[in-house]
């Protein structure tokens, strides 16, 4: 089964109904039907939480996160092993640390596809399958 790994940019495209939201809707619909699994690293999940809190306050942050969890999104913890591997990717490939968690998770298997709107991931597209959402 295909596993879509989402970064915060991809989720924000869905939340904000921006370019690529239609593709994100399709991916999330597949997850609801059980035709795909959707994962997001806990570090990226935290970025979404922080952005929503800054934009709209604590109540709307909680509503947004609860709505997303109902879609059957799996938040993957940042284990010690994942944190070290992400740090190595960050240093070796000059990728922001939070982004390194996303590519690290996408590297779990050939069935994993990172979905992002962040074109900085072009620097690591040899490490895992990456689907880029359209630019704004």
C-alpha positions as CSV (number, residue, x, y, z in Angstrom):
1,X,0.0,0.0,0.0
2,X,1.2,3.5,-0.8
3,X,2.2,5.6,2.2
4,X,2.0,9.4,1.7
5,X,4.4,11.3,4.0
6,X,3.2,14.9,4.3
7,X,5.3,17.8,5.3
8,X,3.8,20.9,6.9
9,X,3.8,22.8,3.6
10,X,1.6,20.2,2.0
11,X,-0.8,20.2,4.9
12,X,-1.0,24.0,4.9
13,X,-1.9,23.9,1.2
14,X,-4.8,21.7,2.2
15,X,-5.8,23.9,5.2
16,X,-5.5,27.2,3.3
17,X,-7.0,25.8,0.0
18,X,-4.0,26.9,-2.0
19,X,-2.3,25.5,-5.1
20,X,-2.2,21.7,-4.8
21,X,-5.2,21.5,-2.4
22,X,-7.0,19.4,-4.9
23,X,-4.2,16.8,-4.9
24,X,-4.1,16.9,-1.1
25,X,-7.9,16.4,-1.0
26,X,-7.4,13.3,-3.2
27,X,-4.7,11.9,-1.0
28,X,-6.7,12.4,2.2
29,X,-9.7,10.9,0.5
30,X,-7.7,7.8,-0.3
31,X,-6.7,7.6,3.4
32,X,-10.3,7.8,4.5
33,X,-11.2,4.9,2.1
34,X,-8.3,2.8,3.3
35,X,-6.6,2.9,-0.1
36,X,-3.5,4.7,1.2
37,X,-1.9,5.6,4.5
38,X,-1.0,9.1,5.4
39,X,1.8,9.9,7.8
40,X,3.4,13.1,9.1
41,X,6.4,13.4,11.3
42,X,5.7,14.8,14.8
43,X,8.1,17.7,14.1
44,X,6.2,18.7,11.0
45,X,2.9,18.3,13.0
46,X,4.3,20.7,15.5
47,X,5.0,23.2,12.8
48,X,1.4,23.1,11.7
49,X,0.2,23.5,15.3
50,X,2.5,26.5,15.8
51,X,1.4,28.2,12.6
52,X,-2.3,27.7,13.3
53,X,-1.9,29.0,16.9
54,X,0.0,32.1,15.7
55,X,-2.6,32.8,12.9
56,X,-5.9,32.0,14.7
57,X,-5.3,31.3,18.4
58,X,-5.4,28.2,20.6
59,X,-9.1,27.3,20.0
60,X,-8.8,27.3,16.2
61,X,-5.5,25.5,16.4
62,X,-7.1,22.7,18.4
63,X,-10.1,22.5,16.0
64,X,-7.8,22.3,13.0
65,X,-5.6,19.5,14.5
66,X,-8.7,17.5,15.6
67,X,-10.2,17.8,12.2
68,X,-7.0,16.5,10.6
69,X,-6.7,13.6,13.0
70,X,-10.2,12.5,12.0
71,X,-9.0,12.0,8.4
72,X,-6.8,9.1,9.7
73,X,-3.4,10.9,9.6
74,X,-0.7,9.1,11.6
75,X,1.6,11.4,13.5
76,X,5.0,9.5,13.6
77,X,7.0,10.2,16.8
78,X,10.5,11.6,16.6
79,X,12.4,8.6,18.1
80,X,16.1,8.9,19.1
81,X,17.1,6.9,16.0
82,X,15.0,9.1,13.7
83,X,16.4,12.3,15.3
84,X,19.9,11.2,14.8
85,X,19.3,10.2,11.1
86,X,17.5,13.5,10.5
87,X,20.5,15.4,12.0
88,X,22.8,13.5,9.6
89,X,20.6,14.4,6.7
90,X,20.5,18.1,7.9
91,X,24.3,18.3,8.1
92,X,25.1,16.2,5.0
93,X,22.5,17.8,2.7
94,X,22.0,21.3,4.3
95,X,18.3,20.8,4.8
96,X,16.4,22.4,7.7
97,X,16.1,20.0,10.6
98,X,12.3,19.8,10.5
99,X,12.4,19.0,6.8
100,X,15.0,16.3,7.4
101,X,12.5,14.5,9.5
102,X,10.1,14.4,6.6
103,X,12.6,13.0,4.1
104,X,13.9,10.6,6.7
105,X,10.4,9.2,7.2
106,X,9.9,9.0,3.4
107,X,13.1,6.8,3.2
108,X,11.4,4.1,5.2
109,X,10.4,2.1,2.2
110,X,9.9,2.4,-1.6
111,X,6.1,2.6,-0.9
112,X,6.6,5.9,0.9
113,X,6.1,9.1,-1.1
114,X,6.9,12.5,0.4
115,X,4.3,15.1,-0.6
116,X,5.5,18.7,-0.3
117,X,5.2,22.2,-1.7
118,X,8.7,23.0,-0.6
119,X,11.1,22.9,-3.5
120,X,14.1,22.9,-1.2
121,X,13.5,19.1,-1.2
122,X,14.9,19.0,-4.7
123,X,18.3,18.8,-3.0
124,X,17.4,15.4,-1.6
125,X,15.2,13.9,-4.3
126,X,17.7,11.1,-4.8
127,X,17.0,9.8,-1.3
128,X,13.3,9.0,-1.6
129,X,10.2,9.4,-3.9
130,X,9.0,13.0,-3.7
131,X,5.8,14.5,-5.2
132,X,5.9,18.2,-5.5
133,X,2.7,20.2,-5.3
134,X,2.4,23.1,-7.7
135,X,4.0,26.5,-6.9
136,X,1.6,29.2,-5.7
